[in-house]
């Protein structure tokens, strides 16, 4: 018996016919960190405020996509928490009953004081960028001495019931001795860990090449300490250039 055809009139599909139900909205290009592999030493030119969408415009766009089947929205930047009155956007999106997930990505510097209000606004998941568990290495990477503040923000997020995932950019010669430590941190703190290959950009091609360590090498280093079992949602790697055409998405979970 043939399966009934799905109604795709108001559904977004990719080139392989898969349903798209996830939308990312970048609210700013500004960031209060200066990670050396991400931002050139000379700085970058930011988009003038008049060219950035207003919250009302973002909400209108979100509503249109929700009508087309979007059920998960992630707010990104830059650093979302540096944008003025950002809680207004989260609160308004939190009122959209059709959404099954409202998430955002942050560097964690402002997370401690925002975790509670974000949870109340309807956020249920947060990704925190944290490339080192060592305060000195963290400062070397980001240019800021606020490692303890980020760790407190992670703890506050868990206390308020937010699901937390750490995004760790793997950097050869910088944090490549910490991969197993991150796994232990994830187990101890109840957070997921995702390792990301450093991504080449126009202004960091040479640096990215020098720092590059593949996701396979990340696995190898971790397997020297822990045995890994293929599952979903505990530990994953995001490939920037060693995997170009995955069958479903860009995450390999172990």
N, C-alpha and C positions, 0 to 999 in steps of 0.2 A: 504494500500500500504506500503510495507516495506521501511524503510529509507535506503538510500544508505550507503554502508559501507565506513568508513573513512580509508584513506590510512595511515597505521601506520608503514610503512616500515622504515621511517626515523624519527620516533617519539618515545620519551621515555615515557614509561608507568609504573605506580607503580603496586603493587600487586593486586590492586582493578580495574585495567584497566583505571585509570585516567591519563590524559596527564600531564607530568612533563615539565614545561616551565620556571622553576626558578632555578638558580644556584648561590651558594655562594662560593666565593673564599677568603680564608684567606691568607693574604699577609705577616703576621708576628705573632709571639707569644709574642712579647714585648709590654709593656704598660707603660706609664709614670704615671699612677695612681697605688695606692696600697690599693684598697678597701679591708677592713678587712674580708669580707665574701667570697671574691674571691681568694685572694692570702695569703698564710700562712705567719706568721710573719718572718719566717726564709728565706722567698723568695723561688723562684723556679729556676730550671736550665733551661736556654733557649736553644733552638735548635741552633747549630752552623750555622753560615751564609752559609757555603758551602753546607748545607743540605736544604736550603730554595730555592724554585723555583725562577729562574730569571724571570724578566718581560716577556721576549720573550717566555719562556716556558708557562707562564700563558696565554699569548695571544693565543698560539697554542692550548692549552686546551680549551680556550673559543671558538675558532673558530670551533673546533670539535663538541662541544656541541651545538653551534648555528646551525650547519648543521643538528643536530638531533632534532631541534625544540625549543631550549632554546631561550626565548625572554626577560627574565629579569635576570640581573646579579647584585648581591650585593657584594661589597668588605668589608671584615671584618678583624679582627685581633684576639688577641691583639688590639692595636690601630693603624689603617692603616696610620694615618698621621705622625707617628714617623719613617716610612720607608723612606729612602732617595729616592728622585726623584719620589715619588708616583704619582705626576701629569702626568708623562709620561704614566703610565698605564691607568689612567682615560682618557687621551686624545686619546689614541689608541683604547680603548674600545668604546669611544664616536663616533668613525668613523664607527663602525659596524652598518650599516643602518638597519639590521634585528632586532636589539634590540628595544623593546618598552619602556624599563625602565633600567636605570643605577643608582644604589643606593649604599650607604655605611653606615656603622655603626661606630660611633665615641663617645669618651667621651666628645668631644666638646672643649677641651682645646686649640686646634689649629684651630678651625673652623672660628673664626673671620677673620683671614687673608687669609684663603683658600676658603671661601664661593664663592667669585667672580670667581676665577680661576676654581673652580670645576664646577660651572654652565656653564662657557664658554667651558669646556672640554666635556660637555654633560650629567653631572649628573643632575638628576631631583628630587631625593628624598634622604633624610638623616634621619637616626635614631640617636638620641642623648641619651646617658645614663645619666640620672640625677635623683638621688635618694632622693634629698631633695631640698626644696626651701629656707631653712635656711642656711646661710653661715657657721655657727658653726657646724651644723649637717653634712653638706656636707664635711667639713674638717675632722670631726671625721670618716666619712665613707671612704673617699678617701686618707686621709693623706696629702692633699694639700689644700692650701688656694687660690683657683682660681675659686670660685663660680661665681664671677662677670664676669670673662672672658668667662665662659661657657654660661652664660645668654646673653652676648654680641654676642657670636657666633651664638646662636639661632636667635637673632634679625637680624644679618647680613644675615643669610641663608634665612630668610623670605624676607628681602629687595631685595635679588638677585633672588627671585622667586623659591627657592627650597621648596618642600613640606617637612614638618618637623613632625616627630613623636618622642615623648619622651618615652624612656623605663625606667620605674620606678620599681626597685626591692622592693617589699613590705617587710619591716623588722619590726617585732614586737618589740615594745619598743624603736624603733629608729626613724622611720618616719611614724608610723601608725596613727598619729594625723594629717597628712598632705594630706590625700587622697582627701578630698573635695577641699582643696586648689589647688591641682594639676588640678582638673577638672576645676576650675575657671581660673587657669593660661592658660589652653588649650583653653578655650573659648575666653579669653581676647587677647591672642597672636596669635590665629588662627593656633594652632598646635594640632595634635592628641596625645592622651595619652594612653599608654599601661602599665598596671600593671603586673608585673611578679612575680610569686612565687619564693622564694629563692631556688636555686638548690643545693641539696647535692652533694658533690664531695669527693674524697678520703680523702683530707686533711682538710675538713671543716664540716664533718658529725655532730659533736656535736654542733658547732656554728650554722649550718643551722637548726638543730632541735630546738635550743633555739629561733631562730629568725623567725621561720616559721609562716606565717599567710596565710590562704587559700584565694583563689580568691573569694570564697563566702563571707568570712568575709570582704574583701575589699569592695565588693558590699554593704554589710549591712551598713558599716560605711558611705559610700557615700550616700546611700538612706536616712540616717538620715538628710541630708542637701538638697539633690536634688532628684527629681523623675527621674527615668531612663526609657527610651523607647527603646525597641530592634530595632537597626538599624545596618548598617555596617559602620565602618570607623571613629567613633568619640571617642569611649572609649572601651578598650578591656583589657582582662586579659589573661596572658599566664601561663598555669598550668605546674608545674614541676613534681608533683606527685599525685595530687588529681584527675587527669583525664588521663587515660592511653590509651584509644582507641577511639578518637573522629571520627566522620563520615567523615569529610573532611580535617580539619586542626586543629592546636592547639590553635586557637584564639577563644575566646568567646567575641563577641562585643555587647555593649549595647548602 
